[in-house]
Amino acid sequence: MGEGKVYFQPPPSVTVEEPCIIYHRDAADTKFADNAPYRYTQRYTVIYVDRRPDREDILAKIAALPMCLYQRWYTANNLNHDAFVLYF
């Protein structure tokens, strides 16, 4: 996205620097036919964290990713969190 850091399932010992993207595996979707799986799609939760609430440019880039859905916005520790669900 041009700035910040990206963290995959950061452990508690890692100090996260914002702005950043934090993502982790969330679930998976398996499609079946004739009692056998024929398609398996991993689902991730992707969270953009920033002090600034007006980063529509970054949010638009994340939302434009294939198979990406905006989930919700929330604040924690005086930081803005925008959560997405991404199938990959």
Secondary structure, DSSP 8 states (H G I E B T S, - for coil): --SSEEEES--TTS---SSEEEEEEEEEEEEEETTEEEEEEEEEEEEEEES-S--HHHHHHHHTSTTEEEEEEEEETTEEEEEEEEE-
